[in-house]
């Protein structure tokens, strides 16, 4: 028998961390293993070389261990790795709160209306899942499915995940099926809405008018996206209302909707560096040099 373990710290400690350490100790006691035997079992089951001192520190309650250590510890004791991950996520969520939330309630998937809401929701999922190290998330997602650099930029509001990256993100964060489907639908809704808004802004763009570049899937910060959304929300609503009156969706319907709103579908003010582009003539053109056509003399 090894020496008895120190009691878990109490008073001001992370309750989720104490719960994790208590379950790790209970699983090892029920399995009847020493830490040396536990290290040997980990090497047999997972082909990883965790020392007895590493496993002892994982259950000491001093610091939250790494997730692979917790999973190997649980499997070696005959416990469920998914249950161990749940306790680890709860401990990390209390120890690493969301710094971007600021006391606000995270938006629900069915209430997401723009990229700022979508970004806030994905941040909440990340921190709720224990704010796993980004390199660990990339490894768990698979080869080239979820680059850690893209994740870091998404968390800082510099970019947005693609649809495939979003699915990998939801899998790694272990978001339940119905909730994951709701977030995928929210991504599609934001993408379609902001692509239409981008088209309206492109039609209105002039050299003398300041327009913030907008693309929900490109390089745009959440603040700039929110400012642009507030600025052109009314134009977008009018444009969508006109599109609903069209019999079909296509470039013809888009151009007709813009004309009905009084927006010219041709370039409005070309830049001074370019030669001025004449407006197309839609009526019958008269011959040059004559103000009106001649009348035929009566016979």
C-alpha positions in Angstrom: 0.0 0.0 0.0 1.2 3.5 -0.9 1.1 6.4 1.4 -2.3 8.0 2.0 -3.3 10.9 -0.1 -3.6 14.4 1.3 -7.1 15.6 1.8 -8.6 17.9 -0.9 -8.2 21.6 -0.2 -11.3 23.5 0.9 -12.2 27.1 1.3 -12.1 29.3 -1.8 -11.2 26.4 -4.1 -12.9 25.8 -7.5 -15.9 23.5 -6.6 -15.8 22.0 -10.1 -12.1 21.2 -9.7 -12.8 19.6 -6.3 -15.6 17.5 -7.8 -13.2 16.3 -10.6 -10.5 15.4 -8.1 -12.9 13.6 -5.8 -14.2 11.5 -8.7 -10.7 10.6 -9.9 -9.9 9.4 -6.4 -13.1 7.4 -6.1 -12.6 5.7 -9.4 -9.0 4.6 -8.4 -10.2 3.4 -5.0 -13.0 1.3 -6.6 -10.6 -0.1 -9.1 -8.1 -1.0 -6.3 -5.1 0.3 -8.1 -2.0 2.0 -6.9 -0.6 4.9 -8.9 2.2 2.7 -10.3 -0.4 0.2 -11.4 -2.5 3.0 -12.8 0.4 4.3 -14.9 1.0 0.8 -16.2 -2.7 0.5 -17.2 -2.6 3.8 -19.0 0.4 2.6 -21.0 -1.4 -0.6 -21.9 -4.8 1.0 -22.9 -3.7 4.3 -24.5 0.0 3.7 -25.3 0.9 6.8 -23.4 3.6 7.1 -20.8 2.2 9.0 -17.8 4.2 8.6 -14.7 2.7 7.8 -11.3 3.6 11.3 -10.0 1.7 12.9 -13.0 -1.4 10.8 -12.2 -1.1 11.6 -8.5 -1.0 15.4 -9.2 -4.1 15.0 -11.4 -6.1 13.9 -8.4 -4.4 16.2 -5.9 -6.8 19.1 -6.4 -3.9 21.6 -6.7 -4.3 22.4 -10.4 -6.7 21.3 -13.2 -4.9 18.5 -15.1 -4.8 18.3 -18.9 -7.7 16.6 -20.6 -5.7 13.7 -22.1 -4.4 12.8 -18.6 -8.0 12.9 -17.2 -9.3 10.6 -20.0 -6.5 8.1 -19.6 -6.9 8.1 -15.8 -10.6 7.4 -16.1 -10.2 4.6 -18.7 -7.5 2.9 -16.7 -9.9 2.8 -13.7 -12.7 1.4 -15.8 -14.7 4.6 -15.8 -16.3 6.5 -18.7 -14.0 9.0 -20.5 -17.1 11.1 -21.5 -18.1 11.5 -17.9 -14.5 12.5 -17.0 -14.6 15.1 -19.8 -17.8 16.5 -18.4 -16.3 17.0 -14.9 -13.1 18.5 -16.6 -15.2 20.9 -18.7 -17.2 22.1 -15.6 -14.0 22.7 -13.7 -12.4 24.6 -16.6 -15.5 26.7 -17.2 -15.4 28.0 -13.6 -11.7 28.5 -13.7 -11.7 30.2 -17.2 -14.8 32.4 -17.6 -15.7 34.1 -20.8 -13.8 37.5 -20.8 -16.0 38.9 -23.7 -19.4 38.3 -22.1 -19.3 41.1 -19.5 -22.3 39.9 -17.6 -24.5 39.7 -20.7 -26.6 36.6 -21.5 -25.3 34.6 -24.4 -27.7 34.7 -27.4 -29.7 31.6 -28.3 -29.2 30.0 -31.7 -32.7 30.7 -32.9 -32.4 34.4 -31.9 -29.1 35.0 -33.8 -29.6 37.8 -36.4 -26.1 39.0 -37.4 -22.5 38.0 -37.3 -21.9 39.7 -33.9 -24.6 37.6 -32.3 -23.2 34.5 -34.0 -19.7 35.3 -32.7 -20.9 35.8 -29.2 -22.8 32.5 -29.3 -19.7 30.6 -30.5 -17.5 32.2 -27.9 -20.0 31.1 -25.2 -19.9 27.5 -26.5 -16.1 27.5 -26.4 -15.9 28.7 -22.8 -18.8 26.5 -21.7 -16.9 23.5 -23.1 -13.9 24.3 -20.9 -11.9 26.7 -23.2 -9.8 23.7 -24.4 -6.4 24.7 -25.6 -6.6 25.5 -29.3 -3.9 23.0 -30.3 -5.8 20.3 -28.5 -9.0 21.3 -30.4 -7.2 21.1 -33.7 -5.8 17.7 -32.9 -9.2 16.3 -31.9 -11.0 17.8 -34.9 -8.7 16.0 -37.4 -6.3 17.0 -40.1 -6.9 20.5 -41.5 -10.5 20.6 -40.3 -10.2 23.2 -37.6 -6.9 25.2 -37.7 -5.9 26.7 -34.3 -4.9 30.0 -36.0 -8.4 30.3 -37.4 -9.9 29.6 -34.0 -7.7 32.2 -32.4 -8.8 34.8 -34.9 -12.4 33.9 -34.5 -12.3 34.2 -30.8 -10.8 37.7 -31.2 -13.5 38.8 -33.7 -11.2 38.9 -36.7 -12.8 36.2 -38.9 -15.7 33.7 -39.0 -15.6 30.0 -39.3 -16.7 28.3 -42.5 -19.6 25.9 -42.4 -17.2 22.8 -42.3 -15.1 24.4 -39.6 -18.3 25.2 -37.6 -19.3 21.5 -37.7 -15.9 20.4 -36.5 -16.0 23.1 -33.8 -19.4 21.8 -32.6 -18.2 18.2 -32.6 -15.1 19.0 -30.5 -17.2 21.1 -28.0 -19.6 18.1 -27.8 -22.7 20.3 -28.5 -25.8 18.1 -28.5 -27.3 17.2 -31.9 -30.4 19.4 -31.8 -28.4 22.4 -30.5 -25.7 21.8 -33.1 -28.2 21.8 -35.9 -29.7 25.0 -34.6 -26.2 26.7 -34.7 -25.6 25.5 -38.2 -29.0 26.9 -39.3 -28.1 30.2 -37.5 -24.8 30.3 -39.5 -26.7 29.8 -42.8 -29.3 32.5 -41.9 -26.5 35.0 -41.1 -24.6 34.2 -44.2 -27.6 34.6 -46.6 -28.7 37.8 -44.8 -25.4 39.5 -44.9 -24.6 38.5 -48.5 -27.8 40.3 -49.5 -26.8 43.3 -47.3 -23.4 43.3 -49.0 -25.0 43.5 -52.4 -27.1 46.4 -51.4 -24.1 48.2 -50.0 -22.1 47.5 -53.2 -24.9 49.1 -55.2 -24.9 52.2 -53.0 -21.1 52.5 -52.9 -19.7 55.9 -54.1 -16.2 57.4 -53.8 -17.6 60.3 -51.7 -19.5 58.0 -49.3 -17.7 56.1 -46.6 -18.7 52.4 -46.7 -17.4 49.8 -44.3 -16.3 46.6 -46.1 -18.7 43.8 -45.2 -18.4 40.1 -45.6 -19.7 37.8 -42.8 -17.0 35.2 -43.8 -14.1 37.5 -44.5 -11.8 39.8 -42.6 -14.1 42.1 -40.7 -14.3 42.9 -37.0 -17.5 42.4 -35.0 -17.6 46.1 -34.2 -17.4 47.1 -37.9 -20.0 44.6 -38.7 -22.4 45.9 -36.1 -21.9 49.5 -37.2 -22.6 48.5 -40.8 -25.6 46.5 -39.9 -27.1 49.5 -38.0 -26.3 51.9 -40.8 -27.9 49.9 -43.6 -30.6 47.9 -41.7 -33.4 50.0 -43.2 -32.1 49.7 -46.7 -31.8 45.9 -46.3 -35.4 45.7 -45.0 -36.7 47.7 -48.0 -34.7 45.6 -50.4 -35.9 42.3 -48.9 -39.5 43.5 -49.1 -39.1 44.3 -52.8 -37.5 40.9 -53.4 -40.5 39.2 -51.8 -42.7 40.7 -54.5 -40.7 39.2 -57.3 -41.8 36.0 -58.9 -38.4 34.4 -58.9 -34.9 34.9 -57.5 -32.1 35.9 -59.8 -30.1 38.8 -61.2 -33.1 40.1 -63.0 -35.2 40.2 -59.8 -32.3 41.8 -57.9 -31.9 44.6 -60.4 -35.7 45.2 -60.6 -35.9 45.4 -56.8 -33.0 47.9 -56.7 -34.7 50.0 -59.4 -37.9 50.1 -57.5 -36.0 51.5 -54.6 -34.5 54.2 -56.7 -31.1 52.7 -56.8 -29.3 52.8 -60.1 -28.0 49.4 -61.2 -25.2 51.0 -63.2 -22.1 52.7 -61.7 -23.1 55.9 -60.1 -20.0 58.0 -59.7 -16.8 56.4 -61.2 -13.5 57.2 -59.6 -11.6 60.2 -61.1 -8.8 57.9 -62.2 -11.2 56.1 -64.6 -12.8 57.6 -67.7 -16.4 58.5 -67.0 -18.6 55.7 -68.1 -21.7 56.9 -70.1 -25.1 55.9 -68.9 -26.8 53.4 -71.3 -29.4 54.9 -73.6 -32.6 53.0 -73.3 -34.7 54.9 -75.9 -34.5 55.6 -79.6 -31.4 57.5 -80.5 -31.6 60.5 -82.8 -29.0 61.3 -85.5 -26.3 63.7 -84.4 -26.6 67.3 -85.6 -30.3 67.4 -85.9 -32.7 68.7 -83.2 -35.8 67.0 -84.7 -36.5 64.8 -87.6 -37.4 66.4 -90.9 -41.0 66.4 -92.1 -41.8 65.0 -95.5 -43.2 67.7 -97.9 -46.7 67.2 -99.1 -46.9 66.3 -102.8 
